[in-house]
Amino acid sequence: MDENLLLDAVERYNNGEMNDQERLFFEELRKNNADIDEAAAEHTFFLAQLEKMSEQKSFKHNLNEVENKLINEGIISHSKGRTKARVVYLWNRYRRTIAVAAAIAGVISFSTASLISKYSENKKVAVITPLVDNKLNQFEHKLNQIEHKLNDATATTSRPKFEANFRATGFLVDGNGYIVTNAHVVQNAKNLIVENKKGDQFYANAVYANTVTDLAILKITDTSFKKVSGLPYTFPKSTAELAEPIFTLGYPREEVVYGEGYLSAKSGYYGDTASYQISISVNPGNSGGPVIDKDGEVIGIISSKETNADGVVFAIKSKNIYNALSEIKKEKDVTIKLPTINSLKGLDRVRQIKKLEDFVYKVKGN
Amino acid sequence: MKTFDQEEILLKGLAANDTNAIETIYRENFTAIKAFIIKNNGYSDDARDIFQEAMIVLFEKSKSGSFVLSCQLQTYLYSICRRLWLKKLQKQNRFNPSIESIQEIVPVEDEIDLHEKKNQDFLLMEDALQKIGEPCKSLLEAFYIDKKSMPEIADSFGYTNADNAKTQKYKCLMRLKKIFFAQYKNKD
């Protein structure tokens, strides 16, 4: 029997679409022919599996609908509840340090206030804010100093002595030490260092910076940098779709921070087709971070957010990276090879992030 | 407090994927679960995730037909949530040995193991569906999940006739099965 016909017969048998005569014939056939019986059993199992999956899907769908309804009624708290719960949690765990933290918070809010008044004087900046954290606050400065002192004391790793005054994000596009970030990050920087998750710091130079697309490519110049392999993401040439779920990793703090959202428009600020509008929560320091879709493809690079609108963030389409690479090739005769194997696809988010973390760098400079 | 019969009706509704039943169970149980999770180092979003997962376990159970509640539905749900939450904490190395038990619990380890195995199988299937790409994925989903007829599918996918759509569906199905079973058998 042709396999096509057999599968068809199994489906019709299971759905009760056979007449008596056919059914008897089919049952007889299965009884007398082990191969056919096995194939039929396998297909039945497969169909059941498919069916169960679709049932669970539609059940999940209903669950979400009920949940949304109850959220609207206020029976289940939405993200508000999250912050409340978080406070409770932190309080319980860090009760002893809370006094210290409160003191620090005072300092920070102070410096933020002066920062805001400074910013609002400058009207250009007020519309779109580049997401570089260029006012590392006093507290962090202190921390950095302490860190450097400690390093000098141990002197095992050769970390550059460095007083940074801004911080952003970048990520490797080539294991030979090429990092993508924003042009506005490197624009006025005299010195640049990049730092990986482990805290290893390397000097870097900008080999390309285009203020129109706001894309820059850095090359790690430190000899202590060893070639890394296994970049887990790829770069699609096509445009991403509306509503696609996305996520990012970046350094709005000294520690790496994860954020997720969705693609809200295929063009950026004032219809700029070189970028996307995304909805994600980002802060100064997120600039240059990768915008990644669920399959682990880097669809863009975070660049700025609209200051007077909530949750409006712009990301440069990763297509621009291809253009940048060909310009670098033309001008400097350097070939940068983008990764071609995607090892993030199909993984759950936690494992995706685990794989990703090592390739996202902190970019600092002065 | 619900009587046994009322709970039986709720479970039947759940098995039939009835939103009213889902809503009733949510309204009557979610708050307690949330309180438990927040008390034990969780956020309210964690509570939502855990509760959803527990509802899926309950759904699978109620569908299996042979399932008879040996305790209050509330106790059962609480036990499942507690176990799921413990597992999650362990995974994140946040295990808290002093996890509070504010209610009686019933053993649910078997259920949860079975549920995890099923989830893995579903992931394999979803993964296989992703891998066969379009239009195969939509075509098979239209036929096997949405239960559309071949002439309808031919029409909406732009095949000249139902036979063409059927040939195409067969090719897609073979690819899907190949990918699925390759991973499924690998797993064991």
Interface residues (C-beta under 8 A of the other chain):
Chain A: E3 N4 L7 E42 H43 F46 L47 Q49 L50 E51 K52 M53 S54 E55 Q56 K57 S58 F59 K60 N62 L63 E65 V66 E67 K69 L70 I75 I76 S77 S79 G81 R82 K84 A85 R86 V88 Y89 N92 G346
Chain B: N17 T19 I22 E23 Y26 R27 F30 T31 K34 I38 N41 G42 Y43 S44 D45 R48 Q52 M55 I56 F59 E60 K63 K118 D121 F122 M125 E126 D127 Q130 E141 Y144 I145 Y170 L173 M174 K177 F180 F181
